[in-house]
Amino acid sequence: MARTAGETNRKKLHSYYDYSLLFLILFLVCFGLVMIYSTSSYNAQRIHGDATYYLSRQALLGGLGIIIMLFVSKIDYRLYIKKLPIIKIKPVTILYFLCIFLQVYVILFGEEIKGAKRWIQIGELSFQPSELSKIAVILVTAYIVNLAPRRLDKIWGFLRVALFISPLLGLIIAENFSTGLIIGIIFVAICFVASKKKAYFIISGLVMGALASLMIFFVDFRSDRWAAWRNVETHEKGYQILQGLYAIASGGIFGKGLGESMQKLGFIPESHNDMIFSVICEELGLFGAISLILLFILLIWRIFVIAINAPDLFGGLIATGVLVHIASQVLINIAVVTSTIPSTGIPLPFISYGGSSLMVILFEMGIVLSVSNQIKVRGS
């Protein structure tokens, strides 16, 4: 019997939760652990005397990150912009100033590794504050834009948002240009999506491109990377990329098999980090590489669906920021590994070794799942 209009109206609204996105996240984390063990076991045994050295550390932080993600996913994301009961300060404000403090601290007292101060040492673990700053920029930019979105229809509204983001962005760029580039892309993308007028973003893009070019060509080690990219086979600093290209070329269609890579045996330095995609290509071939890219596309699609169905502008902008973060890191990492662009230190999300990067991404995924949990759908 057909339902009456009254029966249809009595359908209750239920909270939605994107289990498809959750499954993709868990699958990518598990796949990342498999590839980290495959790529790092030789060097871990040789250097640390334990083939599971890198795997165990990543698994521990990954497991902790998943627990945090599930916890955060059940918190209403709108609480981040509401004043706390006793101190009367918004969590997003606390996070913003905490990140500024940590960035100043790391510049003054941070652990110097490979000529750069980017890490704070906590016992045996090292933490990269610029990773936490990605969450801060997403939340702060979304919050400021949400207060007066129509101001972004003029360039002065965009500059107003930039005024708040620039202190944190400047501190990050001072020691970590590649992460600063990602954060700049996230900030501009959120503003671009919220604005009805797009023309002035062309001017903004040209100015930012000019500034980025100055920071590349007038800083010695960055200009060396440009020169190495142009002459990968002959430049002394093109060794890592060249070995990565050998790995990709030798993988063929279906690869040599999991754990059978030759290039990871000392030819690609720290192959479990930023260059892990080249080993994936060698061991799993073109089929494995394309399958991984399709998984990332599906992940981005699910985040996009959440963004366009978010219950308010703030939630939609948060999902947009996370989407751009994941998409830009995947594109840049694969482009670097395939020598499409000059080398820069951007990890492959969920896959590359790095506890702070993985935990931050999982925290972001928790916020996106929280946005999905606030979407209301009619039950049957």
C-alpha positions as CSV (number, residue, x, y, z in Angstrom):
1,M,0.0,0.0,0.0
2,A,1.3,3.5,-0.9
3,R,2.3,5.7,1.9
4,T,0.3,8.8,2.6
5,A,1.8,12.3,2.7
6,G,1.4,12.3,6.5
7,E,3.4,9.1,6.8
8,T,6.2,10.5,4.7
9,N,6.4,13.7,6.7
10,R,6.6,11.6,9.9
11,K,9.9,10.1,8.7
12,K,12.6,11.0,11.3
13,L,15.9,12.6,10.5
14,H,18.9,10.5,11.3
15,S,22.6,11.5,11.6
16,Y,24.7,10.3,8.6
17,Y,28.2,8.8,9.0
18,D,30.4,8.1,6.0
19,Y,31.5,4.5,6.6
20,S,32.8,4.4,3.0
21,L,35.3,7.1,3.9
22,L,36.2,5.4,7.1
23,F,36.9,2.1,5.3
24,L,39.1,3.8,2.7
25,I,41.1,5.5,5.5
26,L,41.7,2.2,7.4
27,F,42.6,0.4,4.2
28,L,45.2,3.1,3.2
29,V,46.7,3.1,6.7
30,C,47.1,-0.7,6.6
31,F,48.5,-0.6,3.0
32,G,50.9,2.0,4.2
33,L,52.1,-0.2,7.0
34,V,52.7,-3.1,4.6
35,M,54.7,-0.9,2.2
36,I,56.7,0.6,5.0
37,Y,57.8,-2.8,6.2
38,S,58.5,-3.9,2.6
39,T,60.6,-0.8,1.9
40,S,62.4,-0.4,5.3
41,S,63.0,-3.9,6.6
42,Y,66.5,-4.2,4.9
43,N,67.8,-0.9,6.2
44,A,66.1,-1.3,9.6
45,Q,67.9,-4.6,10.1
46,R,71.2,-3.2,8.9
47,I,71.1,0.0,10.9
48,H,69.0,-0.8,14.0
49,G,69.3,-4.6,14.1
50,D,65.5,-5.0,13.9
51,A,63.7,-5.5,10.6
52,T,60.4,-4.2,12.1
53,Y,61.9,-1.0,13.6
54,Y,60.1,1.5,11.4
55,L,57.0,-0.7,11.1
56,S,56.5,-0.9,14.8
57,R,56.9,2.8,15.4
58,Q,54.5,3.7,12.5
59,A,52.0,1.0,13.6
60,L,52.0,2.4,17.2
61,L,51.4,6.0,16.1
62,G,48.9,4.9,13.4
63,G,46.9,2.9,15.9
64,L,46.9,5.9,18.3
65,G,45.9,8.1,15.4
66,I,42.9,5.9,14.4
67,I,41.7,6.0,18.0
68,I,42.0,9.8,18.0
69,M,40.2,10.0,14.6
70,L,37.3,7.9,15.9
71,F,37.0,10.0,19.0
72,V,37.2,13.3,17.1
73,S,34.6,12.1,14.6
74,K,32.0,12.0,17.4
75,I,32.7,15.5,18.5
76,D,30.5,18.2,16.9
77,Y,33.0,20.2,14.8
78,R,31.1,23.5,15.6
79,L,32.5,23.2,19.2
80,Y,35.9,24.4,17.8
81,I,34.5,27.9,17.3
82,K,32.5,28.1,20.6
83,K,34.0,29.6,23.7
84,L,35.0,27.2,26.4
85,P,32.9,27.5,29.6
86,I,35.6,28.6,32.1
87,I,38.3,30.4,30.2
88,K,35.9,31.9,27.6
89,I,38.3,31.3,24.7
90,K,37.5,29.4,21.5
91,P,39.5,26.2,20.8
92,V,40.4,27.4,17.3
93,T,42.1,30.5,18.9
94,I,44.0,28.3,21.3
95,L,45.2,26.1,18.5
96,Y,46.3,29.1,16.4
97,F,48.5,30.7,19.1
98,L,49.8,27.2,20.2
99,C,51.0,26.6,16.6
100,I,52.7,30.1,16.5
101,F,54.4,29.3,19.8
102,L,55.6,25.9,18.5
103,Q,56.9,27.4,15.3
104,V,58.9,30.0,17.1
105,Y,60.2,27.4,19.5
106,V,61.3,25.1,16.7
107,I,63.2,27.9,15.0
108,L,65.0,28.8,18.2
109,F,65.5,25.4,19.9
110,G,64.4,22.8,17.5
111,E,66.3,19.6,16.6
112,E,68.4,20.2,13.5
113,I,68.3,17.3,11.1
114,K,69.9,17.5,7.6
115,G,70.6,21.2,8.0
116,A,67.0,22.2,8.9
117,K,65.3,22.9,12.2
118,R,61.8,21.4,11.7
119,W,61.5,18.9,14.6
120,I,60.9,19.1,18.4
121,Q,62.4,16.1,20.2
122,I,60.2,14.4,22.7
123,G,62.1,11.5,24.2
124,E,62.8,9.1,21.4
125,L,60.1,10.6,19.2
126,S,60.4,13.7,17.1
127,F,57.4,16.0,16.3
128,Q,57.1,18.4,13.4
129,P,55.0,21.4,14.5
130,S,54.3,22.4,10.9
131,E,52.1,19.3,10.5
132,L,49.9,20.5,13.3
133,S,49.8,24.0,11.7
134,K,48.0,22.5,8.8
135,I,45.0,21.7,11.0
136,A,45.2,25.2,12.5
137,V,45.2,26.9,9.1
138,I,42.2,24.8,7.9
139,L,40.1,25.6,11.0
140,V,41.2,29.3,11.3
141,T,40.7,30.1,7.6
142,A,37.3,28.3,7.6
143,Y,36.3,30.2,10.8
144,I,37.3,33.7,9.6
145,V,35.6,33.1,6.2
146,N,32.5,31.8,7.8
147,L,32.2,35.0,9.9
148,A,31.7,37.2,6.7
149,P,31.9,35.1,3.5
150,R,30.6,38.0,1.3
151,R,33.7,40.1,2.1
152,L,35.7,37.6,0.0
153,D,33.9,39.0,-3.1
154,K,36.5,41.8,-3.0
155,I,40.2,41.4,-2.8
156,W,40.3,43.4,0.5
157,G,38.3,40.6,2.1
158,F,40.9,38.0,0.9
159,L,43.7,40.2,2.3
160,R,41.9,40.5,5.6
161,V,42.0,36.7,5.9
162,A,45.6,36.6,4.7
163,L,46.5,39.1,7.5
164,F,45.6,36.5,10.1
165,I,47.2,33.5,8.4
166,S,50.5,35.2,7.3
167,P,52.3,35.2,10.7
168,L,51.9,31.4,11.0
169,L,52.6,30.9,7.3
170,G,55.7,33.1,7.4
171,L,57.2,31.1,10.4
172,I,56.7,27.8,8.6
173,I,58.2,29.0,5.3
174,A,61.3,30.3,7.2
175,E,62.3,26.6,7.8
176,N,60.1,24.5,5.6
177,F,59.2,25.9,2.2
178,S,57.5,22.7,1.0
179,T,55.0,22.5,3.9
180,G,54.5,26.3,3.6
181,L,53.6,25.8,0.0
182,I,50.9,23.2,0.9
183,I,49.5,25.4,3.7
184,G,49.4,28.4,1.2
185,I,47.5,26.2,-1.3
186,I,45.0,25.2,1.4
187,F,44.4,28.8,2.5
188,V,43.9,30.1,-1.0
189,A,41.6,27.2,-2.0
190,I,39.3,27.7,1.0
191,C,39.0,31.4,0.1
192,F,38.5,30.6,-3.6
193,V,35.6,28.2,-2.9
194,A,33.8,30.7,-0.6
195,S,34.1,33.7,-2.9
196,K,31.7,34.4,-5.7
197,K,34.2,36.7,-7.4
198,K,37.2,34.7,-8.8
199,A,39.0,37.2,-11.0
200,Y,41.3,38.7,-8.3
201,F,42.6,35.2,-7.5
202,I,44.5,35.4,-10.8
203,I,46.4,38.4,-9.5
204,S,46.9,36.8,-6.1
205,G,48.2,33.6,-7.8
206,L,50.7,35.6,-9.9
207,V,52.0,37.4,-6.8
208,M,52.4,34.2,-4.8
209,G,54.0,32.5,-7.8
210,A,56.5,35.4,-8.1
211,L,57.3,35.2,-4.4
212,A,57.8,31.5,-4.5
213,S,60.1,31.8,-7.5
214,L,62.3,34.3,-5.6
215,M,62.5,31.8,-2.6
216,I,63.5,29.0,-5.0
217,F,66.0,30.7,-7.2
218,F,67.7,32.9,-4.6
219,V,68.2,30.2,-2.0
220,D,71.2,28.0,-2.8
221,F,69.9,24.5,-1.8
222,R,66.5,25.1,-3.6
223,S,68.2,26.4,-6.7
224,D,70.4,23.3,-6.6
225,R,67.2,21.2,-6.7
226,W,66.0,23.0,-9.8
227,A,69.4,22.4,-11.5
228,A,69.3,18.7,-10.5
229,W,65.8,18.4,-11.9
230,R,66.9,19.8,-15.2
231,N,69.9,17.5,-15.3
232,V,68.9,14.4,-13.4
233,E,71.4,12.1,-15.0
234,T,74.4,14.3,-14.6
235,H,73.8,16.4,-11.5
236,E,75.3,15.1,-8.3
237,K,72.0,15.8,-6.4
238,G,69.9,14.0,-9.0
239,Y,70.9,10.6,-7.6
240,Q,67.8,9.9,-5.5
241,I,65.3,10.9,-8.3
242,L,67.3,8.9,-10.9
243,Q,67.2,5.8,-8.7
244,G,63.5,6.3,-8.2
245,L,63.0,6.4,-11.9
246,Y,65.0,3.2,-12.3
247,A,62.6,1.6,-9.8
248,I,59.5,2.8,-11.6
249,A,60.9,1.6,-15.0
250,S,61.8,-1.8,-13.8
251,G,58.4,-2.5,-12.3
252,G,56.7,-3.1,-15.6
253,I,52.9,-3.8,-15.6
254,F,52.5,-6.0,-12.6
255,G,55.8,-5.4,-10.7
256,K,58.5,-7.7,-9.3
257,G,56.3,-8.8,-6.4
258,L,55.9,-7.5,-2.9
259,G,59.2,-7.3,-1.1
260,E,61.2,-8.0,-4.2
261,S,62.5,-4.4,-4.9
262,M,66.2,-4.0,-5.6
263,Q,66.3,-0.3,-5.5
264,K,65.3,-0.2,-1.8
265,L,68.5,-2.1,-0.9
266,G,70.4,1.1,-0.3
267,F,70.1,2.6,-3.8
268,I,67.1,4.9,-2.9
269,P,68.1,6.7,0.4
270,E,65.4,6.2,3.0
271,S,63.0,4.7,0.5
272,H,60.2,4.4,3.2
273,N,59.8,8.1,3.3
274,D,59.0,10.5,0.4
275,M,60.2,8.1,-2.3
276,I,58.0,5.2,-1.3
277,F,55.8,5.5,-4.4
278,S,58.7,4.5,-6.6
279,V,59.1,1.3,-4.7
280,I,55.4,0.7,-4.9
281,C,55.8,1.0,-8.7
282,E,58.7,-1.4,-8.7
283,E,57.1,-4.1,-6.5
284,L,53.4,-3.8,-7.6
285,G,54.0,-2.4,-11.1
286,L,51.8,0.0,-13.1
287,F,48.7,-1.9,-11.9
288,G,49.5,-1.3,-8.3
289,A,50.4,2.4,-8.8
290,I,47.1,3.1,-10.7
291,S,45.1,1.2,-8.1
292,L,46.6,3.3,-5.3
293,I,45.9,6.5,-7.3
294,L,42.3,5.4,-7.8
295,L,41.9,4.8,-4.1
296,F,43.1,8.4,-3.4
297,I,40.6,9.7,-6.0
298,L,37.8,7.7,-4.3
299,L,38.9,9.1,-1.0
300,I,38.9,12.7,-2.3
301,W,35.5,12.1,-3.9
302,R,34.0,11.0,-0.6
303,I,35.4,14.1,1.1
304,F,33.9,16.2,-1.8
305,V,30.5,14.6,-1.2
306,I,30.7,15.6,2.5
307,A,31.8,19.1,1.6
308,I,28.8,19.8,-0.7
309,N,26.3,18.2,1.7
310,A,27.7,19.8,4.9
311,P,25.0,21.3,7.1
312,D,26.7,24.8,7.1
313,L,29.4,26.8,5.4
314,F,32.0,26.2,8.2
315,G,31.7,22.4,7.9
316,G,31.9,22.6,4.1
317,L,35.0,24.8,4.2
318,I,36.7,22.4,6.7
319,A,36.1,19.5,4.4
320,T,37.3,21.6,1.4
321,G,40.6,22.4,3.3
322,V,41.2,18.7,4.1
323,L,40.4,17.7,0.5
324,V,42.9,20.2,-0.9
325,H,45.5,19.1,1.7
326,I,45.3,15.4,0.7
327,A,45.0,16.1,-3.1
328,S,47.9,18.6,-3.2
329,Q,50.2,16.3,-1.2
330,V,49.4,13.3,-3.4
331,L,49.9,15.3,-6.6
332,I,53.1,16.9,-5.5
333,N,54.6,13.7,-4.1
334,I,53.9,11.6,-7.2
335,A,55.1,14.5,-9.4
336,V,58.4,14.6,-7.5
337,V,58.9,10.9,-7.6
338,T,58.3,10.8,-11.4
339,S,60.5,13.8,-11.9
340,T,57.6,15.9,-13.3
341,I,58.6,18.8,-10.9
342,P,61.8,19.5,-8.9
343,S,62.4,17.6,-5.8
344,T,60.7,18.7,-2.5
345,G,60.1,17.0,0.7
346,I,56.3,16.1,0.7
347,P,55.3,12.7,2.0
348,L,52.6,10.6,0.4
349,P,49.5,10.7,2.7
350,F,48.8,7.6,4.8
351,I,51.7,5.7,3.0
352,S,55.0,7.4,3.7
353,Y,56.8,6.9,7.1
354,G,56.2,9.7,9.5
355,G,54.2,9.5,12.7
356,S,53.4,13.2,13.1
357,S,52.2,13.5,9.5
358,L,50.0,10.4,9.8
359,M,48.5,11.4,13.1
360,V,47.7,14.9,11.8
361,I,46.0,13.5,8.6
362,L,44.0,11.0,10.8
363,F,42.9,13.9,13.0
364,E,41.8,15.8,9.9
365,M,39.9,12.8,8.8
366,G,38.2,12.7,12.2
367,I,37.0,16.2,11.7
368,V,35.7,15.4,8.2
369,L,33.8,12.4,9.6
370,S,32.5,14.7,12.3
371,V,31.1,16.9,9.5
372,S,29.5,13.9,7.9
373,N,28.0,12.9,11.2
374,Q,26.1,16.2,11.4
375,I,24.5,15.6,8.0
376,K,20.8,14.7,8.5
377,V,19.1,12.2,6.3
378,R,15.5,10.9,6.4
379,G,15.1,7.4,7.7
380,S,12.8,4.8,6.1
